[in-house]
Amino acid sequence: MSSPEDVFFRIQRGLAGYISYLAACEMNPAFSEYVLYEPALRIFTAR
């Protein structure tokens, strides 16, 4: 079982990476909380 700190670190790292990817693709105008639902769901269901 993962510790809460480990879980939060994985979520933070995953979402930060996804936002960096979108920024590299010049998708800055599309940023909103709705853009993060799909990657967050993937992270949550990965383990």
N, C-alpha and C positions, 0 to 999 in steps of 0.2 A: 504494500500500500504506500502510495506517495504521500509525502508530507504536504501540508497546505502551501508552504513556501515554494516547493518544487512545482506544484500545479500552477500557482500564480506566475512563476518564472517562465514556464512553458507557454502560457497564454500571452504574457507580455512579449516574449521573444518572437512568437509566431505572428502576432498582430503587427509588431514593429517591422518585421521582415516583409509582411504583406504590404504595409503602407509604403515602405521603401521601394518595393517592386512597382507599385502604382505610380509613385513619383518618378521613377526611372522611365516609365512609359508615358510620362506627361499627362497623367490622368488627374492632376490636382483639382480641376473644377468638379470632378465627380465625387470628391471626398464627402462622406457623411457617415453617420452611424449605421445606415442601412448597408453600406458597402462592406462592413465588417461582420455582418451576420453569418454569411456563408463560411468565411475562413474560421470564425470562432466556433461554429458548429463542427467543422472538421477537426479542430483541435480538441474539442470536448469529447467527440466520439472516437478519437484515435486510441484512447486507453480506457 
